Amino acid sequence: MKKNKKKICFLTSTRADYGLLKDLIKKFKKSKNIDTKIIACGTHFSSKFGYTYKELYEDNLKIDIKIKITISDDSSFGSSNFFSEFSKKFNRSLKKINPDLLIILGDRFEILAAASVAVINNVPICHLHGGESTEGLIDDSIRHAVTKLSSLHFVSHKKYKKRIVQMGENPNNVYNVGALGLNSIKNQKFASLKQLEKKLKIKTKIKNIIVTYHPVTLEKNTYKDIDEILKAIKLFKEYCFIITAPNMDTQHNQIIYKLKNFAKSRDNIYYFKSLGKKKYFDTLNLCDGVMGNSSSGIIEASSLQKGTINIGERQKGRIQSISVINCKPNKKDIAKSIKKLVSKKFIKSIKKTKNPYFQNNTENKILAVIEKKNLENLIKKPFIDHE
């Protein structure tokens, strides 16, 4: 009698998690032992964020269930309502697919909603990128809550494995495999400067910097930090700044409004709702560095020996390479950091940067574990004390 395939369901809610999950999903799709399903939700279906669900189709990936919820109110009250509505729709979606395992990544509030629903329905959870720390965000609490709801863990660094084990998780179910998506950077064939300018419809300058700034959810009126960033950017008219939209956290509308208006009146500033993974890495490869408070500046940029200006508290607590310049969210400190980022001395100093999150064959390691893992009774997990 032929053995039944394991039914594995991936959840993707943003351009960010899809960029990391993409290669892993493709590996699972090729496996003869796994029936892979995809649920897409969140900003994927929002015009404001670039309708990024289209990226899945461009990658020849079928979306099995689409959860479309209008994202308009960016207050904490609005986010809570989104959480509630999403939980109801995800509950129906999970029942329809009835997977043997749900795979989720990261720390967004809709991920917490999905994990809660899965646990209630006795669906075991595999959590990716747990154990990390971002002290300026509610995401920190959400990430650790998702860890405790999950039964299987794949982490990006040995320190994060230790942290999850400290939380009472079974060490035999916690695997340090490195960060997702980094192997594809190593293997990617990058666009030339002319190709990139044509694709993005931009004109590069003597120096070029990617900017991504997300709301800092544990602070009030964080969109005001954008004013300081834009004041600093104004000082560098001879540079090109390629700005991408923030995520849908609280107060994102104000940030988007300010960024779009700023870009409209300047020929050296370009605003994109989303670049997509391929174009983002093409751009990063040709740029002089990144600035803002995105995890990509911490986790991914150093794989290309590119410097990062990390602004404010959002990424505080993450392990960093020497390519990261930390600065306060004020005009003077940001401008000083931009000068350092593009300086010959700094560029030379990071040429041999080793990415602390990189391991070979990350996606293959995850697939190999799940193919062999007995998923029955995985959801039953005692708290393991460590002396």
C-alpha positions as CSV (number, residue, x, y, z in Angstrom):
1,M,0.0,0.0,0.0
2,K,1.4,3.4,-1.0
3,K,2.2,5.7,1.9
4,N,0.1,8.9,2.1
5,K,1.9,12.1,1.5
6,K,2.3,14.6,4.3
7,K,0.0,17.6,3.8
8,I,2.0,20.7,4.6
9,C,0.5,24.2,4.6
10,F,2.5,27.4,4.3
11,L,1.1,30.8,5.3
12,T,2.4,34.0,3.7
13,S,1.1,37.4,4.6
14,T,3.6,39.9,3.3
15,R,6.3,40.5,0.6
16,A,8.9,40.1,3.4
17,D,7.9,36.6,4.6
18,Y,7.3,35.4,1.0
19,G,10.8,36.6,0.0
20,L,12.2,34.3,2.7
21,L,9.8,31.4,2.2
22,K,9.9,31.3,-1.6
23,D,12.9,28.9,-2.1
24,L,11.6,26.7,0.8
25,I,8.2,26.4,-0.8
26,K,9.7,25.5,-4.1
27,K,11.8,22.7,-2.4
28,F,8.6,21.3,-0.8
29,K,6.7,21.5,-4.0
30,K,9.3,19.2,-5.7
31,S,9.2,16.6,-2.9
32,K,7.4,13.4,-3.7
33,N,6.6,12.8,-0.1
34,I,4.8,16.1,0.5
35,D,1.5,17.7,-0.7
36,T,2.2,21.4,-0.3
37,K,-0.6,24.0,0.1
38,I,-0.3,27.8,0.3
39,I,-2.6,30.3,2.1
40,A,-1.9,33.9,1.1
41,C,-3.3,36.8,3.1
42,G,-2.5,40.3,4.6
43,T,-0.8,42.9,2.4
44,H,-0.5,40.5,-0.6
45,F,-3.9,41.7,-1.7
46,S,-3.5,45.4,-1.0
47,S,-2.9,48.0,-3.8
48,K,-1.1,50.2,-1.2
49,F,1.6,47.5,-0.8
50,G,1.8,46.6,-4.5
51,Y,-0.5,43.5,-4.9
52,T,2.4,41.2,-4.0
53,Y,0.4,38.0,-4.4
54,K,1.3,38.4,-8.1
55,E,4.9,37.4,-7.2
56,L,3.7,33.9,-6.3
57,Y,2.1,33.5,-9.8
58,E,5.3,34.9,-11.4
59,D,7.1,32.1,-9.6
60,N,4.6,29.5,-10.8
61,L,3.2,28.9,-7.4
62,K,-0.5,28.2,-6.9
63,I,-2.3,30.0,-4.1
64,D,-4.7,27.4,-2.7
65,I,-6.7,29.8,-0.5
66,K,-6.7,33.6,-0.6
67,I,-7.8,35.5,2.5
68,K,-8.6,39.1,1.5
69,I,-9.3,41.6,4.2
70,T,-9.2,45.4,3.6
71,I,-6.4,47.1,5.4
72,S,-7.4,50.8,5.9
73,D,-7.3,51.8,9.5
74,D,-3.7,51.7,10.7
75,S,-4.5,52.3,14.4
76,S,-4.0,49.7,17.1
77,F,-7.8,49.4,17.2
78,G,-7.8,48.7,13.5
79,S,-5.1,46.2,13.8
80,S,-7.0,44.4,16.5
81,N,-10.1,44.3,14.3
82,F,-8.0,42.8,11.5
83,F,-6.7,40.2,13.9
84,S,-10.2,39.2,14.8
85,E,-11.5,39.1,11.2
86,F,-8.5,37.2,10.0
87,S,-8.8,34.6,12.7
88,K,-12.4,33.8,11.6
89,K,-11.4,33.5,7.9
90,F,-8.2,31.5,8.7
91,N,-10.2,29.1,10.8
92,R,-12.4,28.2,7.8
93,S,-9.3,28.0,5.5
94,L,-7.5,25.6,7.9
95,K,-10.5,23.4,8.2
96,K,-10.8,23.2,4.4
97,I,-7.1,22.2,3.9
98,N,-6.8,20.1,7.1
99,P,-3.0,20.0,7.0
100,D,-0.6,17.7,9.0
101,L,1.6,20.7,9.7
102,L,1.3,24.5,9.4
103,I,4.5,26.3,8.6
104,I,4.7,30.0,9.6
105,L,7.5,32.5,9.7
106,G,8.3,35.4,12.0
107,D,6.4,37.6,14.3
108,R,3.6,39.5,12.7
109,F,0.2,39.8,14.5
110,E,-1.6,37.8,11.8
111,I,0.9,35.0,12.4
112,L,0.0,34.9,16.0
113,A,-3.7,34.7,15.0
114,A,-3.0,31.8,12.7
115,A,-0.9,30.0,15.3
116,S,-3.7,30.4,17.9
117,V,-6.3,29.0,15.5
118,A,-4.1,26.1,14.6
119,V,-3.5,25.1,18.2
120,I,-7.2,25.1,18.9
121,N,-7.7,22.9,15.9
122,N,-4.9,20.5,17.0
123,V,-2.8,21.3,13.9
124,P,0.9,21.2,14.8
125,I,3.0,24.3,13.9
126,C,6.5,24.7,12.5
127,H,7.9,28.1,13.3
128,L,10.7,29.7,11.3
129,H,13.0,32.4,12.6
130,G,12.0,32.1,16.2
131,G,14.1,33.0,19.2
132,E,15.2,36.3,17.7
133,S,14.9,39.7,19.5
134,T,13.6,43.1,18.4
135,E,13.2,45.1,21.5
136,G,11.5,48.1,19.9
137,L,8.4,46.2,18.7
138,I,5.4,44.2,20.0
139,D,6.7,41.7,17.5
140,D,9.1,40.5,20.2
141,S,6.3,39.4,22.4
142,I,4.4,37.9,19.5
143,R,7.4,36.0,18.3
144,H,7.9,34.3,21.7
145,A,4.2,33.6,22.0
146,V,4.2,31.9,18.6
147,T,7.3,29.9,19.8
148,K,5.3,28.5,22.7
149,L,2.4,27.6,20.4
150,S,4.7,25.8,18.0
151,S,6.1,22.3,18.2
152,L,8.9,22.4,15.6
153,H,11.5,25.2,15.3
154,F,14.0,26.2,12.7
155,V,16.2,29.0,13.9
156,S,18.8,31.3,12.2
157,H,21.6,31.2,14.9
158,K,22.8,29.0,17.7
159,K,22.0,31.8,20.2
160,Y,18.4,31.7,19.1
161,K,18.3,27.9,19.5
162,K,19.5,28.3,23.1
163,R,16.8,30.9,23.8
164,I,14.0,28.6,22.6
165,V,15.3,25.7,24.6
166,Q,15.4,28.1,27.6
167,M,11.6,28.6,27.0
168,G,11.0,24.9,27.7
169,E,11.0,23.6,24.2
170,N,12.3,20.1,23.4
171,P,15.9,20.5,22.1
172,N,15.3,17.6,19.7
173,N,12.7,19.7,17.9
174,V,14.8,22.9,17.6
175,Y,17.2,23.1,14.6
176,N,19.8,25.7,13.9
177,V,19.8,25.9,10.1
178,G,20.7,29.5,9.4
179,A,18.5,32.3,7.9
180,L,16.2,31.5,5.0
181,G,16.8,33.1,1.6
182,L,20.6,33.7,2.0
183,N,21.6,30.7,-0.1
184,S,19.7,32.2,-3.1
185,I,21.8,35.4,-2.8
186,K,24.9,33.3,-3.2
187,N,23.4,31.6,-6.3
188,Q,21.7,34.6,-7.9
189,K,22.7,36.0,-11.3
190,F,22.4,39.8,-10.8
191,A,21.2,42.4,-13.2
192,S,23.6,44.9,-14.7
193,L,23.3,48.6,-13.9
194,K,21.7,49.3,-17.3
195,Q,19.2,46.4,-16.8
196,L,18.3,47.6,-13.3
197,E,17.7,51.2,-14.4
198,K,15.5,50.0,-17.2
199,K,13.5,47.6,-14.9
200,L,13.0,50.2,-12.2
201,K,12.8,53.2,-14.5
202,I,15.3,55.1,-12.5
203,K,18.5,57.0,-13.0
204,T,21.3,56.1,-10.6
205,K,23.8,58.6,-9.2
206,I,27.4,58.5,-7.9
207,K,26.1,56.9,-4.7
208,N,22.9,54.9,-4.3
209,I,21.1,53.8,-1.1
210,I,18.0,51.7,-0.4
211,V,15.7,53.1,2.3
212,T,13.1,51.0,4.2
213,Y,11.6,52.3,7.4
214,H,8.9,50.5,9.3
215,P,6.8,51.7,12.2
216,V,8.3,51.2,15.7
217,T,5.2,49.7,17.5
218,L,6.3,50.2,21.1
219,E,6.8,54.0,20.6
220,K,4.2,56.7,20.0
221,N,4.1,58.8,16.8
222,T,7.0,56.9,15.3
223,Y,6.2,58.4,11.9
224,K,7.8,61.6,13.2
225,D,11.2,59.8,12.8
226,I,10.6,59.9,9.1
227,D,10.8,63.7,9.1
228,E,14.4,63.4,10.5
229,I,15.3,60.8,7.9
230,L,14.0,63.0,5.1
231,K,15.8,66.0,6.5
232,A,19.0,64.0,6.3
233,I,18.4,62.7,2.8
234,K,17.8,66.3,1.6
235,L,21.5,67.0,2.4
236,F,22.7,64.5,-0.3
237,K,21.2,65.8,-3.5
238,E,23.9,64.1,-5.5
239,Y,22.9,60.7,-4.2
240,C,20.1,58.4,-5.4
241,F,17.7,57.1,-2.7
242,I,15.5,54.1,-3.6
243,I,12.7,54.0,-1.0
244,T,10.4,51.0,-0.4
245,A,7.1,51.1,1.5
246,P,6.8,50.1,5.1
247,N,4.8,47.1,6.4
248,M,1.3,47.4,7.6
249,D,2.1,48.0,11.3
250,T,0.4,50.7,13.3
251,Q,0.8,54.2,11.8
252,H,2.1,53.0,8.5
253,N,-0.3,55.4,6.6
254,Q,1.5,58.5,7.8
255,I,4.9,57.0,6.8
256,I,3.6,56.1,3.3
257,Y,2.1,59.6,2.8
258,K,5.3,61.4,3.8
259,L,7.5,59.1,1.7
260,K,5.4,59.4,-1.5
261,N,5.1,63.1,-1.3
262,F,8.8,63.5,-0.7
263,A,9.7,61.4,-3.7
264,K,7.3,63.2,-6.0
265,S,9.2,66.5,-5.9
266,R,12.7,65.2,-6.3
267,D,14.5,63.5,-9.3
268,N,17.0,61.6,-7.1
269,I,14.3,59.9,-4.9
270,Y,12.3,56.9,-6.1
271,Y,9.4,55.3,-4.1
272,F,8.3,51.7,-4.7
273,K,5.4,49.9,-3.1
274,S,7.5,46.7,-3.4
275,L,10.5,45.6,-5.4
276,G,10.1,41.9,-5.0
277,K,12.9,39.6,-3.9
278,K,14.8,39.4,-7.2
279,K,14.8,43.1,-7.9
280,Y,15.5,43.9,-4.3
281,F,18.7,41.9,-4.4
282,D,19.6,43.2,-7.8
283,T,19.3,46.7,-6.4
284,L,21.2,45.9,-3.2
285,N,24.0,44.3,-5.2
286,L,24.5,47.6,-7.1
287,C,23.8,50.0,-4.3
288,D,26.3,51.4,-1.8
289,G,24.2,50.2,1.2
290,V,20.8,50.3,2.9
291,M,19.3,52.5,5.6
292,G,16.2,52.3,7.8
293,N,15.1,49.7,10.3
294,S,14.3,46.6,8.3
295,S,15.6,43.2,9.3
296,S,16.9,42.8,5.7
297,G,19.7,45.3,6.6
298,I,20.7,43.1,9.6
299,I,20.2,39.6,8.1
300,E,20.7,39.9,4.3
301,A,22.8,42.9,3.4
302,S,26.0,41.6,4.9
303,S,25.9,38.6,2.5
304,L,26.7,41.1,-0.3
305,Q,29.2,42.9,1.8
306,K,27.0,45.9,1.9
307,G,26.8,48.4,4.8
308,T,23.6,49.1,6.7
309,I,22.5,52.2,8.6
310,N,20.2,50.8,11.3
311,I,18.1,53.7,12.6
312,G,16.5,53.7,16.1
313,E,15.4,50.8,18.3
314,R,13.4,48.6,16.0
315,Q,16.1,46.0,15.5
316,K,17.7,46.3,18.9
317,G,18.6,42.9,20.3
318,R,19.4,41.2,17.0
319,I,22.9,39.7,16.3
320,Q,24.7,42.1,14.0
321,S,27.8,41.9,11.7
322,I,30.4,44.6,11.5
323,S,28.6,46.0,8.4
324,V,25.9,47.6,10.6
325,I,26.1,51.2,11.6
326,N,23.6,52.0,14.5
327,C,22.4,55.5,14.8
328,K,19.7,57.6,16.5
329,P,16.6,58.8,14.6
330,N,17.8,62.4,14.2
331,K,19.0,64.4,11.2
332,K,22.5,64.9,12.5
333,D,23.3,61.3,13.4
334,I,21.7,59.9,10.2
335,A,23.7,62.3,8.0
336,K,26.9,61.4,9.8
337,S,26.1,57.7,9.2
338,I,25.4,58.2,5.5
339,K,28.9,59.8,5.2
340,K,30.4,56.8,7.0
341,L,28.4,54.3,4.9
342,V,29.9,55.6,1.6
343,S,33.4,56.2,2.9
344,K,36.3,54.3,1.4
345,K,37.5,53.3,4.8
346,F,34.2,51.8,5.9
347,I,33.6,50.0,2.5
348,K,37.1,48.5,2.8
349,S,36.5,47.4,6.4
350,I,33.5,45.3,5.5
351,K,34.8,43.6,2.4
352,K,35.5,40.4,4.3
353,T,32.3,40.5,6.3
354,K,30.9,37.1,7.3
355,N,27.2,36.9,7.7
356,P,26.4,35.4,11.2
357,Y,23.1,34.1,9.8
358,F,24.4,32.2,6.8
359,Q,24.6,28.4,6.6
360,N,24.8,26.2,3.5
361,N,21.6,24.4,2.3
362,T,19.2,26.0,4.8
363,E,16.1,25.1,2.8
364,N,17.3,21.5,2.1
365,K,17.9,20.9,5.8
366,I,14.4,22.0,6.7
367,L,12.9,19.8,4.1
368,A,14.9,16.8,5.1
369,V,13.8,17.1,8.7
370,I,10.1,17.4,7.9
371,E,10.2,14.6,5.4
372,K,11.5,12.2,8.1
373,K,9.7,13.7,11.1
374,N,6.8,11.8,12.6
375,L,4.1,14.6,12.8
376,E,1.6,12.5,14.8
377,N,1.4,13.6,18.4
378,L,3.8,16.4,17.7
379,I,1.3,18.9,19.2
380,K,1.7,17.1,22.5
381,K,4.7,18.8,24.1
382,P,5.7,18.9,27.7
383,F,7.5,21.9,29.1
384,I,11.1,20.8,29.6
385,D,12.9,22.3,32.5
386,H,16.6,22.9,32.3
387,E,18.7,23.0,35.5
